[in-house]
Amino acid sequence: MGSIKAGFPINSLGIMKRTTGTCFLTGALLSLATDALAQGNDSITRKWVDGNFYTEANYGYNFFGDKRDTYDFPHAVVDLNIHLGKGWHLSTEQEFEYLTENGDWPKHFSDEYSVNWAYVKKDFSPKLSVMAGILNIPLGLISSYYNTGLTVYDPLSENRILPMKWHETAIAVTGKMDKISYWLGYLCHLDGDVEDYENHGGAARIDWYPNNALRLGVSGFIGKGEFLGDESGAEKWCDYADIDYNYDHGKWISSGEVVYQSESNNTSIGAEVGYRVTNWLLPFARYDLLTIAHEKNYKVSTVGLNAGPFHGVGIKLQLSQEGGNTRFDSSLAYSLSF
């Protein structure tokens, strides 16, 4: 799924420092993986490396306004997981996206490239695992990868409230007990810098699975950092809270959430539902309601169609309306697991 990245303008004097820091950490983790494999995993017969490659090309058109076109290409994501044996794992995700929206385009390489995560994980049992490195912070549907992904771009209910695909230097514990899964982490900004959010505090998520079709979750963050809506770059205390769900049963699929941000007192509600007409054709509808400080309220309605005519190929077409503005978006994607 495409992602329109939100955040503050990047200081060009720190670009090299940030890029070097993320590349150094990723390289160091890969080095640890190589050493561990060299020290004796010959007895492991299972697959020790797996991952996924994803690429998409998106085009959007605003029917009103002077700047109407949105182009999103090239956009590629590579996931890599290395299983070291004895419960040790190394995971990383690298993403490159060149997005031109409303006449604006990336000015620096660090605007286009990000290390979404790069961490080491140790499994002690299904109930307890420990992770450290650049972690994905599972706050909201998008960063938790629970969203049904029916729209071309990340839903507006999160796009304007939460950091998209929130990742941060952190240490966390996670696990699952019966019908409950949990994630508890401490976020800390290091001098090497991690794109694009710098936060200090704690984040948590709890999910409940009452049956195979339904998931109910709550997540939150308490701490301080640089937040959306404040261009001063000053650190402020801010809380995030999110309640969300997923439902997938038979031909029906749905997800939704309520999000709150304390720093600007912003709130949003979003939900989408799709119906599988066939195994490869799924029409859907979505509605978002946002209350943003010092702005008007946003009410966005979206209808669209998902199609997967061939293995690994995805096509999305959608129309959305907000106030008097109508927008068309389209996407052609390809995914390959290995």
GIRAKA-V846239 format. One record per backbone hydrogen bond with DSSP energy under -1.0 kcal/mol. CO is the residue of the C=O (numbers start at 1). NH is the residue of the N-H. Records with the same first field share a line. If there is no record, write none. Layout:
# GIRAKA-V846239
CO: NH  NH
This chain:
# GIRAKA-V846239
11: 14
12: 15
14: 18
15: 19
16: 20
17: 21
18: 22
19: 23
20: 24
21: 25
22: 26
23: 27
24: 28
25: 29
26: 30
27: 31
28: 32
29: 33
30: 34
31: 35
32: 36
33: 37
34: 38
35: 39
37: 40
41: 44
48: 83
50: 81
51: 338
52: 79
53: 336
54: 77
55: 334
57: 332
58: 72
59: 330
60: 70
61: 328
68: 62
69: 102
70: 60
71: 100
72: 58
74: 98
75: 56
76: 96
77: 54
78: 94
79: 52
80: 92
81: 50
82: 90
85: 88
87: 123
88: 84
89: 121
90: 82
91: 119
92: 80
93: 116  117
94: 78
95: 114
96: 76
98: 73
100: 71
101: 104
104: 101
108: 111
109: 112  113
112: 97
114: 95
117: 93
118: 134
119: 91
120: 132
121: 89
122: 130
125: 128
126: 176
128: 124  125
129: 174
130: 122
131: 172
132: 120
133: 170
134: 118
135: 168
137: 139
141: 146  147
142: 145
152: 2
155: 158  159
156: 160
158: 161  162
166: 137
168: 135
169: 188
170: 133
171: 186
172: 131
173: 184
174: 129
175: 182
177: 180
179: 209
180: 177
181: 207
182: 175
183: 205
184: 173
185: 203
186: 171
187: 201
190: 193
198: 226
200: 224
201: 187
202: 222
203: 185
204: 220
205: 183
206: 218
207: 181
208: 216
213: 248
215: 246
216: 208
217: 244
218: 206
219: 242
220: 204
221: 240
222: 202
223: 238
224: 200
225: 236
227: 230
236: 225
238: 223
239: 262
240: 221
241: 260
242: 219
243: 258
244: 217
245: 256
246: 215
247: 254
249: 252
251: 276
252: 249
253: 274
254: 247
255: 272
256: 245
257: 270
258: 243
259: 268
260: 241
261: 266
266: 261
267: 291
268: 259
269: 289
270: 257
271: 287
272: 255
273: 285
274: 253
275: 277
280: 308
281: 277  278
282: 306
283: 275
284: 304
285: 273
286: 302
287: 271
288: 300
289: 269
290: 298
291: 267
292: 295
298: 290
300: 288
301: 321
302: 286
303: 319
304: 284
305: 317
306: 282
307: 315
310: 313
312: 335
314: 333
315: 307
316: 331
317: 305
318: 329
319: 303
320: 327
321: 301
322: 325
325: 322
326: 63
327: 320
328: 61
329: 318
330: 59
331: 316
332: 57
333: 314
334: 55
336: 53
